[in-house]
Amino acid sequence: MFKSKLCFAAIALATSSLITLTSSPAQATGGCVTHREFRRVHIGSTIPEVRAILGAHGRVTETHTYVDGNSWKAIGFRRCGESWSDSYISFAFNLVGHDENGTTVWTEPYVLTAKSALWH
């Protein structure tokens, strides 16, 4: 009896470890964003990095391009347990500017410059 319980416990542990190793954040949270995932996102991250951390694609909610070539976009995400209309999670991304002979040139990738969310 003890051996069968020990064997069952070992199989359960191995199975849960396998599920943990193969599950993406999107599979774990159904494409929504948890508070913990939100806190893991840091300024300077690229859009693909943010999407990988959150495990969700989100929706582009705003885009702006300026006359100097700079561009930014806001991407919104759904909070876990809430509908899209009741969620407020937003990340703002800007192009990276660098100097070329006294002129600022804006190039990709977009990097995170601000993040905000409303948690109840």
Residue, then its C-alpha position, 0 to 999 in steps of 0.5 A: m500500500f505504501k509503495s502504491k501511494l509513493c508511486f502515485a505521488a511520484i507520478a502526480l509530481a512528475t505530471s504537474s512539473l511537466i504541465t508547468l514546464t510546457s504551459s505558457p502564461a497565456q495557457a495559464t491565464g487564458g490570455c488575460v493579465t494578472h497583477r503579478e504578470f503586470r508587475r513583471v513588465h519593465i520599462g525598456s522592454t520591447i513589444p514582443e518581450v511584453r507579450a511573452i511575459l503577459g502571454a497575451h497579444g492585447r489590442v493596439t488602442e492608439t497610434h501616433t506618428y509625429v512630423d519628426g518621425n517619432s511614433w508611439k503606440a498604446i496596447g491595451f490588455r484584459r485583466c483576468g476576471e474582467s471583461w474588456s470594457d471593465s479592464y484598464i491595463s495599458f502599455a505605451f511604446n515609443l520608437v528608439g531615437h538616436d543621433e545621426n549628424g545632429t539629427t534624431v533618427w527614430t528606429e524600431p524596435y518600439v520600447l516600453t516607456a510607460k505602463s498603467a493599470l487600474w486594479h480593484 
